[in-house]
Amino acid sequence: MSASTFGAYGATTTETTILAFIEDHTKISWEPDTDLFASGSVTSLFALELVVFLERTFGVAVTGEDLTLANFRTVAAMTALVDRLRERT
């Protein structure tokens, strides 16, 4: 499924789709392993937007045990989360 095109971002992988979304909203270029929260550029409100974005874009449900900062700290972590959630469905 990672070879599909995801929404308005025209990205072809989960990672590039997430990066495009974050870069569009922060106007900052990010590396997949950069700690978004330590940078001070990502707020708790934006964290909620990230959850909704992942659910809508990738057709997954982020619930309970998956709602941890560790799963949203980096683009790489969010990519891994989406991959895990896809395997559950």
NORHUSUL-V556258 format. One record per residue. N is the residue number from 1. PHI is phi in whole degrees, -180 to 180 (* if undefined). PSI is psi in whole degrees, -180 to 180 (999 if undefined). D_CENTER is the distance of its C-alpha to the mean C-alpha in Angstrom with 2 decimals. Layout:
N_PHI_PSI_D_CENTER, N_PHI_PSI_D_CENTER
This chain:
1_*_-22_15.57, 2_-69_-11_13.40, 3_-88_-4_16.32, 4_-78_163_15.97, 5_-90_135_15.13, 6_-111_104_12.24, 7_55_-153_13.58, 8_-67_-16_14.75, 9_-82_-13_12.79, 10_62_14_15.04, 11_-80_156_12.80, 12_-109_-4_13.99, 13_-132_162_11.43, 14_-58_-49_7.99, 15_-61_-46_7.49, 16_-69_-30_9.41, 17_-67_-46_7.87, 18_-65_-45_4.51, 19_-58_-45_7.36, 20_-61_-42_9.58, 21_-63_-48_7.96, 22_-67_-43_7.84, 23_-66_-36_11.18, 24_-63_-39_12.60, 25_-85_-29_12.28, 26_-100_-17_13.38, 27_61_30_15.73, 28_-128_142_15.10, 29_-86_132_14.45, 30_-120_152_12.19, 31_-96_150_12.64, 32_-59_-25_10.08, 33_-105_12_12.03, 34_-76_134_12.62, 35_-75_107_12.49, 36_-66_-35_10.88, 37_-80_-36_13.04, 38_-66_-26_16.12, 39_-69_-23_16.14, 40_82_1_16.93, 41_-90_-11_14.92, 42_-117_126_12.37, 43_-96_170_14.23, 44_-66_-33_14.10, 45_-65_-42_14.17, 46_-66_-32_11.06, 47_-60_-41_9.41, 48_-65_-38_10.83, 49_-63_-37_9.62, 50_-62_-42_5.90, 51_-60_-50_7.42, 52_-62_-42_9.47, 53_-60_-48_7.26, 54_-61_-44_5.62, 55_-63_-47_9.31, 56_-72_-40_10.98, 57_-75_-39_9.47, 58_-109_2_9.58, 59_65_38_12.41, 60_-118_165_11.50, 61_-117_119_12.68, 62_-97_112_11.17, 63_-135_165_14.52, 64_33_-105_16.82, 65_-63_-20_16.40, 66_-86_-13_12.63, 67_-86_67_12.32, 68_-122_152_12.86, 69_-59_-36_11.97, 70_-57_-35_11.93, 71_-76_-12_8.89, 72_-124_2_6.87, 73_-65_-38_9.33, 74_-133_163_8.04, 75_-64_-38_5.72, 76_-61_-41_8.22, 77_-67_-40_7.92, 78_-67_-37_4.48, 79_-62_-44_6.17, 80_-64_-39_9.21, 81_-62_-49_8.34, 82_-59_-44_7.77, 83_-61_-43_10.87, 84_-63_-45_12.75, 85_-65_-35_12.34, 86_-64_-37_13.53, 87_-66_-28_16.43, 88_-74_-25_17.50, 89_-92_999_18.11
